[in-house]
């Protein structure tokens, strides 16, 4: 008798998938803790008390200690840890050598702060976890605590080859899947503006913004561009060429605390920066109470409330080792050095030609919520920022633009940042501040 093999139904396939997901999620929370007894001094002055490693500053020798851990070659892990310093500004690092390279993050605060989690793939059967405090930083010490190594949280959102899938089904405060043939003028302003250094680039112009195939397309014109599009200067005047010129849009609506989701494909060339950010800007002058309260200096003090995701990134603050395996995740309350925080996150390849899901969850605080910003990529948790968290509602901006030296050289002709959708779900937390901007229409075409 002929036996017919049963083909699983759709519901059976979903059940099987859910079981696999549960197994994978369960596996993802297996964690190895690095105890203090495993720290071995390799340089300078280090001491251990319980699970705390202390590294003492020295003008001639870097303080450093290591832990060697067994791992499975080819497996992906995440390194976590907390850092504090005796003096603000000292930079204490936690890092890992995965067998081929060092990957590290630092904190420079005087209370314990989580480092940005370090995601990496083991290249051999052991890794070296280390803590370090570089020499010549001044008197003081850094403390490292709660260093753990575990599997990364399971990636539930898959990257994809194409966008334009129609992703506004559901309940969202704001959503655009760019399924029309042009930018929706009821939702967005197109940008014509220059920033990033005094005329160091051609700004962003409307000629580089288009909608097709279900995507918002933002063109970036590199150093080799020789076409008809021209950029602009800081004062709005036209440049002679279109080199280092991008494009962008901004929401007409001001958005506050909530979930911000963008599915996009970053422009895959150095020099250009594919960026998602909220933005609110006010200037206060010496007679203003806000100027006085914030120890303003000069002709004005700027309240610059902003959250950024910028690609490409780099492993640390120095303008070197630019990489699409990293992104910058920044928060701002002002423009001075002690008013913002930049985070250098190892996120996975952002220039692989695929669409990826970028998300940040912004809590301004109140009703039991602490102010914080959580960053994610493809469902993978990256980092939580608790310092300099903005409270002022801002427009959401999407743009490709050209950095003044901190994203590499723009040695290409033309390429594109493509956005499949932007979605926003509001929290409306008590600390949301609906304040007016000083220049609400600056660089926004059609804004009055």
Secondary structure, DSSP 8 states (H G I E B T S, - for coil): ---------HHHHHHHHHHHHHHHHHHHT-EEE--GGG-EEEESEEEEETTEEEEE--SSS-EEEEEEEE--TT-EEEEEEEEEESSTT--EEEEEE-SS-EEEEEE--SS-EE---EEEE-SSSEEEEEEEE-SSS-S-EEEEEEEEEE------S--BS---S----S--SEEE---SSS--TTTEEEB-B--SSTTSS--B-GGGEEEETTEEEEEEE-TT--SS---B-TTS-B-SS-TTBBEEEEESS-B-SEEEEEEEE---STTEEEEEEEEEEEEE-TTSHHHHHTT--TT-EEEEEEEEEEESB-SSSSS---BTTEEEEEEEEESSGGGEEEEEEE---S-SSSBEEEEEEEE--BTTB--EEEEEETTEEEEEE-SS---B-BEEEEEEEE-SSTT----SSEEEEEEEEEEEEE---TT-B----SSTTTTBTT--
